[in-house]
Each structure stands twice: as C-alpha cells, then as structure tokens.
Amino acid sequence: MSEQEIGVVTHFYNHLSVATVKITQGDVAVGDTIHIKGHTSDFVTQVKSLEMEHHPIARASLGANIGIQVPAHAHEHDRVYKVA
C-alpha cells in the first residue's frame, strides 16, 4: 500500500477521541483510509466523519483544519497519511 502525507495533528481531544488535523497537501474524504504516525502513535483507521467548525463535511482540502474521530490517542505533530 502506498501512502501520501496529507497533514499533521494539531490537537487531540481525549474525552471525544477526536484529532484536529491541518491539511497541508492533498485532500481527505469520508471513506478514505488514513494512517496516523508519530513518536508513540501508529494506527490506521477509516474516516467515518469529518467536521470543520462543528459542521459535518464530506471532503477537506489544502489549508483546512478539520476534526476526525479516531480509535486511538493521537499527539500533536503526528503525521497523517492517506492510504491508497
């Protein structure tokens, strides 16, 4: 499987299990598979929903700050990759 870096985690909300991600290149959509990797994080998940400013969206592209619910703890500066 190939991976393309699409962004970086800027914050993690532990009580919601939501990572805030800044999209730095490419895009991400509901249904895509992403890989979040950092010093202590390393997991793959399917994007079930995206939110921007508390509103659901179907796709996010360059420059967007989005929220993604994730199954494990993500940390600031973790890299986000789209799995192809």
C-alpha positions in Angstrom: 0.0 0.0 0.0 1.3 3.5 -0.8 0.8 6.4 1.5 0.7 10.2 0.8 1.3 12.6 3.6 -1.8 14.9 3.8 -1.4 16.7 7.1 -0.4 17.0 10.8 -2.3 16.6 14.1 -2.6 20.0 15.8 -4.6 18.9 18.8 -6.3 15.8 20.4 -9.5 15.9 22.4 -9.2 12.9 24.7 -12.8 13.0 26.0 -14.1 12.9 22.4 -11.3 10.9 20.9 -11.1 13.5 18.1 -7.9 14.6 16.4 -7.7 18.1 14.9 -5.8 17.9 11.6 -4.3 20.7 9.5 -4.4 19.6 5.8 -1.0 20.6 4.3 -1.3 18.8 1.0 -3.8 16.8 -1.0 -7.2 16.1 0.5 -9.2 13.6 2.6 -12.8 12.5 2.3 -15.3 10.4 4.3 -14.5 6.7 3.5 -10.7 7.2 3.0 -8.3 5.2 5.0 -5.7 7.2 6.9 -2.5 6.3 8.8 -1.6 8.4 11.8 2.1 8.0 12.9 4.2 9.8 15.4 6.8 9.0 18.1 4.3 6.9 20.1 1.3 6.8 17.8 0.9 4.4 14.9 -2.5 3.3 13.7 -4.7 3.0 10.6 -8.4 3.9 10.5 -11.1 4.6 8.1 -12.5 8.2 8.1 -16.2 7.8 9.2 -16.9 11.5 9.5 -15.2 14.9 9.1 -16.1 18.2 10.8 -15.0 21.7 10.2 -16.1 24.4 12.7 -18.5 21.8 14.2 -20.3 21.2 10.9 -20.1 17.9 9.1 -18.3 17.9 5.7 -17.7 15.2 3.1 -14.2 16.4 1.9 -11.4 18.6 3.1 -8.6 20.0 1.1 -5.4 22.1 1.4 -5.4 24.6 4.3 -8.5 23.1 6.1 -8.5 22.5 9.9 -10.7 19.5 10.5 -11.8 17.2 13.2 -11.6 13.4 12.7 -12.8 10.8 15.3 -10.0 8.3 15.8 -9.8 4.9 17.7 -6.6 5.7 19.5 -4.7 8.5 21.1 -3.1 10.9 18.6 -0.5 13.5 19.6 0.3 17.0 18.4 2.8 16.9 15.4 1.8 13.3 14.5 1.8 13.0 10.7 -1.3 12.0 8.8 -1.1 9.9 5.7 -3.8 8.9 3.2 -3.5 5.2 2.3 -4.0 4.3 -1.3 
